[in-house]
Every structure is written in C-alpha cells, then in structure tokens.
Amino acid sequence: MCGIAGCIGTDDITTIELMLDSLSHRGPDDRGIHSFGKNVFGHTRLSIIDVAKGHQPILTNNGKSGIICNGEIYNYQAIRQKLVSKYSFKTVSDSEVILHLYREKGPDCVNDLDGMFAFALYDEDTFMLARDHIGIKPLYYGYKDDNLYFSSELGALSLSGVREINEFPCGHYYTPERGFVQYYQVPLVMDHPEIDIEYTKELIRSTLTEAVKKRLLADKQVHVGAFCSGGLDSSLITAIAASEIPNLHTFSVGIEGSRDLEAARRVSQHLNTIHHEYTFTTDEVLRKLPEIIYYLESFDQDLVRSAIPCFFVSRLASEYVKVILTGEGADELFAGYTYYKDMNQPDKTLNQELHRSVSSLHNINLQRVDRLTMAHSIEGRVPFLDIKMIEVALSIPPKYKLYKNEQGALIEKWILREAFKDLLPQEIIWRDKEQFDEGSGTTDLLDRAIDETMPQERANEYRQLFPKTLLRSDEECYYHRLFMEVIQNPDPVLANVARWSERNSM
C-alpha cells in the first residue's frame, strides 16, 4: 500500500514534496518523485509485491510513460502473461502491469483490473487518473491556478493550496480527452422471489473462499494476518485464511472483559491461530483521540467510535504483519445492521437500502479502514467487497438475509451463517450482531468519558460557534473540536466529511 500525490500543468515539486511528507505513514519503505514537462508524480511506498525492485514512479518507453499506484491488482500475473511478449517489463510489480495494459487498451484497461487501486499514469502527452470499483482506495483532487493536484488523503491535498477538494468518484477514470467516465456501478439488487437455497449457500461459500485466497497475495517475506473480533464476519475471513496460512496471526482489541476479546479467543482456539490481543483504557482512548481523528479525517460520531478500536488493533497488527484481512462489507451485503429490521415493507425497501449502503461505503467505513490501517503502515484488504462477491450477494432475495424464524424473530445475515455453519463454533456462527465499537466496549467507555469531557452546557456553547454544521450530539461536538484543532487548513477537508449516521435515516 502506498500514498500518491501529483500535479498536472505545473512543475511544483516543492508542494508535492510537502504532500509526500504528509503521506509518509502510507509508505515508509521508499519514496520517489518524477517531473516530466510541467507535471510531477510523487509516491511513498509500502513494499508488498516485488519488495526489492518495485520502486515508483515506474517509468517505461524511455521515460515517455509512467505510473504511480496505491493498491493491489490481484490478477496481475494473468495480465502480465498476456503482455510480456509485447512489452518490456522492468519489475515484477503488480503496478507496472497497469501501465502496459494502458498502452495496449487505453483507458478501458480498468475493465480488466481485479483489485483495489487509485492510480495516475501518463503516456506521451496525455494522462489518466482512476479509482477502483467501489472506492476501497482513496483519491482526491483539486485545482490551483487551473492546474490539477491530486493525492491519497485530504490532509495532504489541503497543503497544496487548492481552491476546493473533491473526492474522485469510485468506479470512474478521468482523461483530458474523455473527462470523467464511469466504468462500474454497484449492480441493482435483484427481486427474484425464490432461489435454490443449497446452490446459493455453496455459491456464497465458494465465492468468498476464492475472494480470501486471492487477497493472500504478497512476497514471501511479507506476512499476512487477520483482524478477528469474534464476530461472524471477521471470524469467517479468519477461518478461510487459516486454512491457507499455517500459524496465521490474528488480532483483537477491547476494554478489559469485553465480549469481542472473549469471542476472539474462542475463534483462535478453534482455528489454532497465533492470537494477539490488547486492552485499552479510558485514559488511553482520550489521549489518542486527537491522533485518531487526525488520521481518520472525520468528526462523524459513528465513524470515530468505530475508528477507535480500529486504531488500536491496527497498531497491534503492525508489530507482526504488513497485510491484514478485515470483514468490512458483510453487513451491507447481507443486512447485518439492526436498523434494517425496523424498515417498513422490508423486502422492497431493504433491497434499495442495501444497494445504497454498498454504494456509500467509499467515504465512510472504507475510509476508516484505509486511514487507520495506513496510520500504522499496514495494508487492509476486504474480501467481502470482491466484485464477484458483491454480485452474488446482491442477487439474493432479502428474505434470506433477514430471515424470519419459527418464533417470528428476524435473524440478520441468515444465509451467510447457513453457508458456513460447519466452519466455526455455533456460538460464533449465531452470535448476535455487534458493531466494532459495541463489542469492543468502546461505546460504554465513551458514554462515560464524554459526559465529563464535553458536558451538555459546554456542547451547546460550542454548537453556536458552528451554526451551519449539524452536530448531532455532545459527543460529536467534542470530536469536531478535536478535528478543528488537529487538521491543518480544515475548511476544504470539512467539505468532504461524510456522515455515517445518515445511512440510518429512513
């Protein structure tokens, strides 16, 4: 995983160097910068594929073509085999494959890529920017004096002095000739009333298994691990990975005695993983909150709450591995959140909401995973959000996701549980859904701490300072105050803060 920054139309090397300084946590292993004409590409590298020779920017065609990329292309070896007889490869990096594929197919090369990515490339006198299908990897852009600047993070781009910052849309590419072109959109949820249950369960199982396997990609000296909260989603990912990697390292965090820690131990014992855990305290959370919000680039209450355990588990994992598997996306695909149960006309409305949920992950939960893993220089991979997995999951009728049992209770993610019910202990397969901040005990910890840190009277006074910002709780007032303190030039960053809790507004 890496950080990218650049400018088109000006040889502003000084600013790009400053932006790369801000992105150093994304790529502590290497750094490169290249100017060509009135353009500059910069890159900070976390070395995972071709550790020895994968320095970026990667240049070819006698320096007339080049690329900087943040991400992983899981099918790069198959693509390379088709191109190697025609193009001269300098590395065995997955990123270089994109450059030669572009020279072969032009901007439509993105349709052949299976992975997560944000990249910029140039070829002769033109250039291209692109972001992966659902926005696992971040990309932002803005203009200064009619010159284009871009970067992996909001804070880095705000240092460039652009007028305003825009999120580069996921599933799009941009060229000066074509403008923004959408090459992918989340498929609409199917309304098939009936399916072959046994076939569908097997399809779910085989698709997710393959999605996990392809995400184990790394050089031999690079270790892959798994977050394991003891919940269904991360436990399934862990179980599949453990069948492929002997002595898999797993990681869990929470307050002393939290449900996640206990459940994760049970999963680790069952799968025989090398398990690591960390307990955090109220004092430590309050002390680290400014740093967490700085990396998260958000003050949204729900996002900050889930970022806290994510920060600590990423820090723990960074001591042992460089790549980490996570369970993000399962709740949106298989109706895991509690509020889904409260909807009227659940079948029709749930279909629409699941589609919206998956489509909006790019600047909410996926932003959290990217920022908090990269804060500790590890790469987060999300098997549930494999494109094939999304297609399969959204073809399943909602009644098999929110399944009404004989007692009339709605069981979330029912068909996912059924598909893997022999893989884990039953108390894990049928464990009630708890969000990361709940199971880890973060919510209980914060409820007590924020009352003392930002009492209601002080929160009301703070709201009056920002009348145009909807601060929804005293807790969010506190996060917003920290945000304004730690983010340099906060205004253009504020304009890009997504609100997780709006997803629950039905």
Summary of the structure (lengths in Angstrom):
residues: 506
radius of gyration: 22.4
end to end distance: 36.3
largest distance: 70.1
contacts: 1826
relative contact order: 0.12
helix: 45%
strand: 19%
